[in-house]
Amino acid sequence: MLLSLLGSGINIPLATLRSDAPVVRDTYVRVFGVSYRVPFRRVIRNETTIAVNVGGAVIPILISAYLLIKFPSSLLLAEPAS
């Protein structure tokens, strides 16, 4: 459990997803004392990183694999997820 707690702050990046999203912004122009709204389109780039947490995924998988290797008969008692 201590390893899981210490590893919770470590993330292993797997991939980065990039996307472009169009956004409409407004600017105001004042001509002869009258304000006019002028919309303009801008593209904003977004990035999302997909990562695996060491303390929340890697260490529990390693512990589960170790227990299954050490006690293979316990696999027969496991109930399938539905």
N, C-alpha and C positions, 0 to 999 in steps of 0.2 A: 504494500500500500504506500510505503514511503517512496518507492521508485515511481509509482503512478502520480503521486503528489508532486515530486520534483520534475517529472517529465511533462506536467500539464502546461508548462510555459514554453514548451518547444514544439514548433510546428514545422513539418516538412512540406515545402511547396511542391505540388505536383504539376499544376498547369496554371496559365493565366488566360482568362477570357477577356477579349476586348470587344467593345461595341461602341457604335456612334449613335447618338440620340439627337435629333433635331429639336431645338428649343426656340420659341418665338419670344423675343424681348421687345419692350416698348421704349422708345426714346421720344422726347418732346422737343419740338422745334418751335421757336417763337418768331413769328414774322408779323411785323407791323402791329405788335401788341396782342396778337391772337396766337394761342398755343395750339399746335397740331400734334396729334399722336402719330408717330411713324413707327410701325412694327418692322423689325428686321429678324431674319432667321440666322441662327448660329448653331453649329454642330459641336456638341460636347462629347468628348471621349471618356468612356468609363472603363475601368479595369477591375476585374474580380479575380482574386487568387484562390484557387482550390488547394487546400492543404490537409494533411493528416496530422492529428495531434498525437504526440508520442505517449503522453500519459493517459489519454482517453481511448486510443485505438491500438497502437503498436504493442504496448506492454500487456494489456489484457488479452490480445490475440496470442502473444507468445506464452503467457501463463496458461491459457486454455489449451494450446497445442501441446505444451509440456504435460499437462494433466491427462490429456487424451492418450498421449504416448505412454505415460506411466501406468494408467489404468484404462486399457482399451475396452474392458467389459462395461465400463460406465456409458459407452456410446449406445449400447442396446437399451439402457434405461432412460436415455434422453427422449423427451417428448418432442415431436416435430412441431415447428411453429405453424400456426394457421393464419 
